[in-house]
Amino acid sequence: MDDLDKKIIELLQVDGRASNARIARDVGVSEGTVRRRLRRLVQDEIIRVVAVPDPEKMGYNTVAIVGIQADPDKIDDVAKLLAQMEETQYVSLTTGTFDIFIWAALPSSEALGNFLRRKVGMTPGIRRTETFVNLAIRKKGFGILV
């Protein structure tokens, strides 16, 4: 990956629907070059071009991060089960106090409580959880690493 790839990625982070022609104009290369570069970036799984919805605007007014401690021999199994739950948007194995963090978006605090008790709490291998409810979000986006 070179500087041109990074510039193309930066532009897509601002506008994922930018045309190849517009990107080409902005970075000073041909449209064909942008097309080939994008195809390679996607094929090599360096980037994915996806729609990222805003949970609040979609009616998910309660967003939480849940730290999970699991039995050491069940961490991978627990993570797989959590990843299959429709409420979880992100599942990460981590170091530190918690073995796994999940990011969940739900319509209400009541729905969050039900999710924590009936789904997360009933998952075999989980020892302890701690839930952090988002009060406000000051930065949204994935404009990193370039």
N, C-alpha and C positions, 0 to 999 in steps of 0.2 A: 504494500500500500504506500503510495507516494503523496506528495502535496496536492496533486490534482484530485485524487480520490478523496482526500480530506475536505477539499473545497466543495466537491459535489455533495458529500455527506452533510456538510454544514448548511448548504442551501436547502437540502431536503428536510433538515431538522426545522427550518423556519417554515417551509411550505412543502409538505409531502406530496402535493399535487402539481408541483412545478413541472412544466414541460421540459423535455430534453432540449428543445430549441432555446428556451429561456435560460436554462442552466448553462448551455453552451455559450450563449452571449455573455453571461455573467462571469464565466471563467476564462473566456477567450480561446475556445477550441471549437471544433466542428461538432455538429449534432451527432454524427456517427461515432465520434470518439466518446461522447457522453453515453450514448446508447450501449456501446461495447463495455465501457467501464461499469455502468450500472448493472448490466447483465452479469458481469464477472463478480461484482460485489454481492449480488443476490445469490448467485450460484455457489460462491465460496462461503456463504452464510456469514459474511461480514456485516451485512445489514439486512433488515427486513423492512419493507415498506408496508405499514399497517395504519389503520385508523385507531387513535387512542381517545376513547370517549371520556367525557368529564362526568364522573360518577354523580355529582350533585345535580347536574342538569338532566340526568337520566332518572332522577328520583331516588338515588341512593344517598340519603342525607346523613348517614352515620358511617364513617370510615374509621377503621381501627387497625392497629398493628398489634399482633399478639405474639409475645415471646413464649416459646414452648420448651420445657425440659422433658426429655424422653429417656426411656430406658436405653442405655448405650447400645445394646444389641438390636434395638428396634428403630433407631433414628431414620434409616432409609425407608422402612416400611411405613412409619408414621408420616413422613414427608410425602410419600406416594399417595396415601389415603387423603391427606389434606389437599394435595394438588387436584384430586378428583372432585372436590367439593365446589359447586358452582359459585359459592360466596367468596372463595379465595381468588384473588387476582394475582398473587405473587407468593411463592414459597421459596425460602432460602435456608440452606443449611449454613450455620454460622459457628464462630468461636465465641468464647466468653460464657456468661451466665446462662444463656439460652442456646439450645442446640439448633432450634429452628425458629424463624420468624415468618409469619404470614401477614399479608395485607388483605383485609376483607372490606367489602363495601356492601352495606345493607340499607334497606329503606328507613329503618328507625332504630332507636336504642332498644326497643322491645325485641325487634327482630335480631339484633346483635346478641341480646341475652339468650334468646332461644337457640341461636346458632352456637354460642359458647357452651350452653348446657347440654343440648341434645345432639350436637354433632362433634364439636371439638372435645368436649368433656367425656364423650362416650367412645373416643378413639382408643383402641388398645395400644398400650405402650407409652401413653402420655403420663408423666408424673406430676407436672405442675405447669400452670399457665399464668401469664400476667398480661393484661390487656391495657393498651394505651389508645385512648380515643382521641382522634384529631379534633382540636378545637378550631384551628384555622390553618390554612395552607398558604405559605408565603412564596413558594416556588413550585411550578408545575412544569414538567417537560423532561426530555431526555437529552438535552443539548450538552452532552458530555463527551469526553474521550477524543475529541478531534484536535 
